[in-house]
Amino acid sequence: MNDLFHDPNDDAVAAVNEASRPLADRMRPASLSEVTGQEHLTGPDGALTRMLDVGNLGSVIFWGPPGTGKTTVARLLAGQGDYAFEQISAIFSGVAELKKVFEMARTRKLSGRQTLLFVDEIHRFNRAQQDSFLPVMEDGTVILVGATTENPSFELNAALLSRARVLSFKSHSAESINALLERAEEIMDKPLPLDEDARAALVRMADGDGRAALTLSEEVWRSAREGERFDPDALSEIVQRRAPIYDKGQDGHYNLISALHKAVRGSDPDAALYYLSRMFDAGEDPLYLGRRMVRMASEDIGLADPQALVIANAAKDAYDYLGSPEGELALAQACVYLATAPKSNAVYVAYKAARRDAKEHGSLMPPKHILNAPTKLMKEEGYSEGYQYDHDAPDAFAAQEFFPEKMGRQVYYDPPDRGFEREINKRIEFWNRRRRGDG
């Protein structure tokens, strides 16, 4: 009977509407088990799967890069756990909208249904707004699922974090991106018009972002004529290369500068150059990099190679004088010099130890023999009495004590026997022998 009233045009309209939906939307998984790339959370033994299995889903913070499925997983949790689903974005929502959502959740709770509240970019809420979630989390009005691309330890209130479990989402691997592309080809019912090298290039362009991989794929399909197949050069012309995932004020910035610093410290000039180039490519301020290399020269090389600080400063000044791109070479030169220099943190360690003692011992008086005595009273008090002018002593060394008497002699600087500090070690050993009277 229904067939008599079926309009074939309805099928055509439905097909057009389906085809017009973005590919990423058409490919949304129907269950947690279909989620790609996050098996540690959504697989058979994953953390979220276990929570659902025992019927005890608590508030969670999803932390991870864009395009890894945070929103999709939140929707699936609501569906599979039979929760009412509410979604807001911290970018567009304020206190008024939060209050409205909380009221709706309270009404649902009275009728016996809990609300899963998904808050995208939750780190964008200020501290007071984050605090507003605490009462409704504690009384079970909502199960909070917050999503953030930033480190929760730095961006979220400690009180909020103490009531939620942080779950890390991983960037897609090349394997999981390829799995997404294969599913996309099934849905589109045609292969991507790319040769093997171009397909690998598209995976790299996605940079671990599944949504980006599917968006790039759609651009390729739209651009390909009948029977056409693209190589990497043609692919680059069709799709603009995505900028690296990097925010100069956020995690990407700190991750890469940390990698650069540790590569220099670890004496790996190739890795150091790679991370320096990554930061140049992402638009980092080269003068910031120059300042960081000056710090590396003092912290990790120190007196093992006193020229390191000179060269780092010179590179910073050279960039300041030349600008980009010419000045970047000077920074690259300094980067390689620092990475290949002998390493020592002896001055850094000594400085921290001296600062610690300076705070702990208070305002101890230096020994009187090294204090000036510009007045008669000060001379009568013994100021400057017994001071020996080092330049009058053999080897310009009088072996006097300079620490406060109540503190006694301390040793902070213990140079390693490498680089220029090998020579410094010889001098210190000579002076110590003279102080002991056996040199």
C-alpha positions as a printed Julia matrix, in Angstrom:
439×3 Matrix{Float64}:
   0.0    0.0     0.0
   2.78   2.41    0.91
   4.44   1.83   -2.48
   1.39   3.39   -4.14
   2.21   6.68   -2.43
   6.01   6.48   -2.68
   7.51   9.37   -4.64
  10.78   8.41   -6.41
  11.76  12.06   -6.2
  12.1   11.66   -2.42
  14.89   9.12   -2.95
  16.64  11.45   -5.36
  16.42  14.33   -2.92
  17.72  12.12   -0.1
  20.64  10.99   -2.26
  21.54  14.59   -3.13
  21.33  15.62    0.52
  23.55  12.71    1.55
  26.13  13.5    -1.14
  26.23  17.16   -0.11
  27.17  16.33    3.47
  30.89  16.69    4.24
  32.73  13.39    3.98
  33.89  13.58    7.6
  30.26  13.87    8.71
  29.13  10.92    6.55
  31.93   8.79    8.0
  31.12   9.34   11.67
  31.34   5.96   13.47
  28.13   4.39   14.77
  29.79   2.88   17.86
  32.96   3.2    19.92
  34.34   0.04   18.35
  34.35   1.76   14.94
  36.48   4.7    16.08
  39.86   4.7    14.32
  43.14   5.67   15.93
  42.06   5.72   19.59
  41.97   2.0    20.38
  43.52   2.64   23.82
  40.24   4.38   24.72
  37.59   2.84   22.47
  38.89  -0.69   21.82
  37.57  -3.79   23.65
  39.83  -3.11   26.64
  39.86   0.68   26.26
  39.22   3.0    29.2
  35.91   4.36   27.85
  34.65   0.94   26.81
  35.26  -0.34   30.34
  33.4    2.63   31.86
  30.36   1.93   29.72
  30.52  -1.82   30.39
  30.37  -1.32   34.16
  27.78   1.46   33.84
  29.93   3.98   35.66
  30.79   6.8    33.27
  32.28   9.71   35.19
  33.29  13.19   34.12
  36.28  13.19   31.79
  38.55  15.64   29.98
  39.53  14.67   26.44
  42.99  16.08   25.73
  44.45  15.81   22.27
  45.16  17.47   18.92
  42.43  18.49   16.45
  40.79  15.9    14.25
  41.29  12.92   16.55
  37.62  12.21   17.26
  36.92  13.94   20.58
  33.48  15.25   19.58
  32.5   12.0    17.87
  33.46   9.92   20.9
  31.46  12.19   23.21
  28.34  11.69   21.05
  28.86   7.93   21.0
  29.21   7.83   24.79
  25.87   9.61   25.15
  24.19   7.3    22.67
  25.56   4.03   24.02
  25.06   5.09   27.64
  21.53   6.43   27.0
  22.35   9.92   28.26
  20.76  13.12   27.03
  23.41  14.91   24.95
  24.11  18.64   25.18
  26.97  20.35   23.37
  28.34  23.84   23.85
  31.53  25.6    22.8
  33.51  27.69   25.26
  34.31  30.08   22.41
  30.65  31.06   21.86
  29.02  30.36   25.24
  28.8   32.5    28.34
  27.38  32.29   31.86
  23.77  32.73   30.69
  23.93  29.74   28.34
  25.63  27.63   31.02
  22.81  28.38   33.47
  20.22  27.41   30.84
  21.97  24.09   30.15
  22.25  23.34   33.88
  18.52  24.02   34.4
  17.58  21.66   31.56
  19.85  19.01   33.04
  18.24  19.4    36.48
  14.79  18.97   34.94
  15.89  15.8    33.16
  17.44  14.47   36.36
  14.08  14.78   38.12
  12.59  12.52   35.47
  15.41  10.01   35.94
  17.68  10.78   32.98
  21.21  12.09   33.26
  22.77  14.63   30.88
  26.14  14.27   29.2
  27.4   17.81   28.64
  30.12  18.09   26.01
  32.12  21.32   26.27
  34.4   21.95   23.31
  37.52  24.09   23.89
  36.84  24.01   27.63
  40.19  25.68   28.34
  38.73  28.87   26.83
  36.47  29.31   29.86
  37.98  31.52   32.56
  38.55  30.27   36.09
  35.2   31.51   37.43
  33.31  29.88   34.55
  35.17  26.61   35.12
  34.21  26.75   38.8
  30.52  26.93   37.83
  30.7   23.28   36.68
  31.71  21.99   40.11
  28.27  21.88   41.85
  26.51  20.16   38.91
  29.33  17.64   38.61
  29.28  16.85   42.32
  25.49  16.32   42.57
  25.33  14.26   39.36
  23.27  16.78   37.4
  25.68  16.44   34.48
  28.45  14.17   33.36
  30.99  16.63   32.02
  33.01  15.72   28.95
  35.41  18.56   28.23
  37.6   18.7    25.13
  40.85  20.62   24.93
  43.87  20.8    22.69
  45.91  22.37   25.5
  47.61  20.78   28.48
  44.9   20.52   31.18
  47.51  20.84   33.93
  48.15  24.43   32.85
  44.76  25.49   31.48
  42.14  23.99   33.82
  41.36  24.62   37.47
  42.8   22.12   39.92
  39.32  21.76   41.47
  37.83  20.81   38.11
  40.66  18.4    37.32
  40.25  16.69   40.7
  36.66  15.77   39.73
  37.41  14.54   36.22
  39.66  11.95   34.64
  42.0   13.16   31.89
  42.09  10.89   28.83
  44.65  11.54   26.1
  43.7   11.33   22.44
  46.57  10.55   20.08
  47.35  12.05   16.7
  46.43   9.67   13.91
  49.28   7.49   12.7
  49.94   6.98    9.01
  48.24   3.59    9.37
  45.04   4.98   10.89
  44.91   7.84    8.32
  45.21   5.24    5.57
  42.42   3.23    7.19
  40.21   6.35    7.09
  41.05   6.89    3.42
  40.1    3.29    2.6
  36.73   3.74    4.32
  36.24   7.02    2.44
  36.88   5.21   -0.86
  34.21   2.64    0.07
  31.67   5.38    0.81
  32.55   7.33   -2.34
  32.59   4.05   -4.31
  35.75   5.07   -6.15
  39.48   5.16   -5.41
  41.4    8.33   -4.66
  42.96   9.51   -7.96
  46.47   9.52   -6.51
  49.57   7.53   -7.26
  51.36   5.81   -4.38
  53.72   8.72   -3.66
  50.91  11.28   -3.79
  48.8    9.21   -1.4
  51.73   9.13    1.04
  52.11  12.9     0.61
  48.43  13.47    1.42
  48.85  11.42    4.61
  51.78  13.63    5.61
  49.8   16.79    4.82
  47.05  15.63    7.18
  49.61  15.86   10.01
  47.78  13.35   12.22
  44.39  15.07   11.77
  41.71  12.66   10.51
  39.26  15.44    9.63
  41.94  17.18    7.59
  42.74  13.96    5.71
  39.1   13.59    4.67
  38.78  17.27    3.72
  41.89  17.02    1.55
  40.52  13.86   -0.04
  37.29  15.63   -0.97
  39.3   18.4    -2.64
  41.17  15.79   -4.67
  37.98  14.07   -5.82
  36.42  17.41   -6.79
  39.46  18.36   -8.86
  40.04  15.11  -10.75
  38.78  14.78  -14.32
  37.68  11.41  -15.66
  40.62   8.99  -15.59
  43.04  11.56  -14.15
  45.61  10.49  -11.53
  47.78  12.9    -9.57
  51.44  12.69   -8.57
  52.84  14.61   -5.54
  53.56  17.78   -7.54
  50.04  17.88   -8.97
  48.61  17.2    -5.51
  50.52  20.18   -4.1
  49.04  22.42   -6.76
  45.49  21.23   -6.07
  45.51  21.38   -2.27
  47.33  24.05   -0.33
  49.67  22.49    2.21
  48.22  22.77    5.69
  50.19  24.91    8.13
  51.87  22.88   10.88
  49.78  22.46   14.02
  51.57  25.05   16.09
  50.4   27.9    18.28
  53.14  30.22   19.43
  51.43  30.73   22.78
  50.42  27.17   23.48
  51.48  23.53   23.64
  52.93  23.24   20.11
  55.28  26.09   20.88
  56.48  24.63   24.17
  56.81  21.11   22.77
  59.06  22.19   19.91
  61.25  24.56   21.93
  61.66  21.75   24.49
  62.66  19.36   21.7
  65.16  21.89   20.3
  66.71  22.54   23.71
  67.04  18.83   24.51
  68.52  18.04   21.09
  71.19  20.71   21.67
  71.81  19.41   25.18
  72.02  15.87   23.78
  74.68  16.91   21.22
  72.54  16.01   18.2
  73.09  18.79   15.62
  70.84  17.13   13.03
  67.82  16.86   15.33
  68.49  20.38   16.63
  68.47  21.76   13.06
  65.26  19.86   12.3
  63.38  21.37   15.26
  64.83  24.81   14.55
  63.53  24.48   10.97
  60.12  23.31   12.21
  59.83  26.47   14.29
  61.0   28.72   11.46
  58.44  27.04    9.18
  55.66  27.56   11.74
  56.35  31.29   11.97
  58.12  31.43   15.34
  59.86  34.73   16.09
  63.54  34.06   15.21
  64.68  36.5    17.9
  62.88  34.34   20.47
  64.89  31.37   19.2
  68.07  33.45   19.42
  67.32  34.34   23.03
  66.67  30.68   23.86
  70.01  29.68   22.35
  71.75  32.29   24.5
  70.13  30.57   27.48
  71.26  27.13   26.24
  74.83  28.43   25.93
  74.83  29.38   29.62
  72.77  26.51   31.02
  74.12  23.5    29.11
  77.58  24.49   27.85
  78.8   27.14   30.24
  82.53  27.27   30.72
  83.12  23.98   28.91
  83.23  26.28   25.87
  83.13  29.99   26.8
  82.8   30.88   23.11
  79.32  29.32   22.98
  77.74  32.33   24.7
  79.65  34.73   22.43
  78.5   32.9    19.29
  74.88  32.62   20.45
  74.79  36.35   21.16
  76.46  37.11   17.84
  73.86  35.01   16.0
  71.03  36.83   17.73
  72.56  40.17   16.79
  73.18  39.01   13.21
  69.54  38.08   12.79
  68.49  41.39   14.33
  70.7   43.12   11.75
  69.81  41.04    8.65
  66.27  39.84    9.31
  64.69  36.92    7.43
  65.65  34.88    5.56
  69.35  35.81    5.56
  69.66  36.08    9.32
  68.19  32.64    9.89
  71.43  31.08    8.68
  73.32  32.73   11.55
  70.89  31.16   14.01
  71.31  27.79   12.3
  75.1   28.16   12.59
  74.83  28.92   16.3
  72.45  25.99   16.75
  74.98  23.56   15.24
  77.83  25.11   17.25
  75.92  24.69   20.52
  74.92  21.12   19.71
  78.51  20.12   18.92
  80.13  21.99   21.83
  81.3   20.14   24.97
  78.55  20.21   27.57
  78.61  21.3    31.2
  75.93  22.47   33.59
  78.43  22.96   36.4
  77.98  26.75   36.55
  74.18  26.32   36.39
  74.24  23.82   39.29
  76.67  25.98   41.26
  74.52  29.08   40.79
  71.37  27.32   42.04
  73.22  25.97   45.07
  74.65  29.4    45.9
  71.2   30.99   45.55
  69.77  28.37   47.89
  72.41  29.09   50.55
  71.97  32.83   50.12
  68.29  32.43   51.01
  68.78  29.92   53.82
  71.62  31.61   55.73
  70.19  35.09   55.79
  72.27  38.26   56.17
  75.57  36.84   57.39
  78.39  39.36   57.72
  81.35  38.76   55.38
  84.68  38.27   57.22
  85.99  41.62   58.4
  89.34  41.31   56.66
  87.69  41.7    53.21
  85.56  44.71   54.22
  86.68  48.25   53.43
  87.39  50.59   56.36
  86.78  54.15   55.12
  86.24  55.53   58.67
  88.29  55.49   61.87
  85.51  53.67   63.72
  85.48  50.9    61.16
  89.24  50.5    61.44
  88.89  50.28   65.23
  86.25  47.55   64.7
  88.79  45.5    62.76
  87.48  46.13   59.26
  90.12  45.4    56.59
  92.57  44.12   59.23
  94.73  41.32   57.89
  93.62  41.65   54.27
  96.31  40.53   51.81
  96.45  42.08   48.36
  96.53  39.07   46.01
  98.68  40.78   43.4
 101.46  41.1    45.97
 101.43  37.35   46.66
 103.26  34.66   44.66
 101.2   33.6    41.63
  98.8   36.48   42.52
  97.11  34.18   45.06
  97.06  34.87   48.81
  94.91  31.84   49.86
  92.52  33.85   52.03
  89.03  32.82   53.15
  86.08  34.82   51.86
  82.96  33.03   53.18
  81.19  34.34   56.31
  82.79  32.82   59.43
  79.48  31.38   60.68
  78.95  29.6    57.4
  82.38  28.18   56.68
  83.82  27.31   53.3
  81.38  25.88   50.73
  81.93  24.24   47.35
  79.34  24.93   44.64
  81.28  24.82   41.4
  82.52  21.35   40.48
  83.64  21.53   36.83
  83.8   18.3    34.81
  87.09  17.29   33.25
  86.12  18.14   29.66
  86.31  21.05   27.29
  87.79  24.27   28.6
  86.71  23.32   32.11
  89.53  20.77   32.13
  91.88  23.76   32.31
  89.72  25.46   34.96
  89.88  22.26   37.02
  93.67  22.43   37.03
  93.56  26.01   38.34
  91.06  25.17   41.09
  93.14  22.17   42.2
  96.24  24.39   42.37
  94.43  27.01   44.47
  92.96  24.36   46.78
  96.4   22.9    47.4
  97.67  26.38   48.29
  94.77  26.92   50.69
  95.63  23.62   52.41
  99.27  24.64   52.55
 100.55  21.66   50.58
 101.09  23.35   47.2
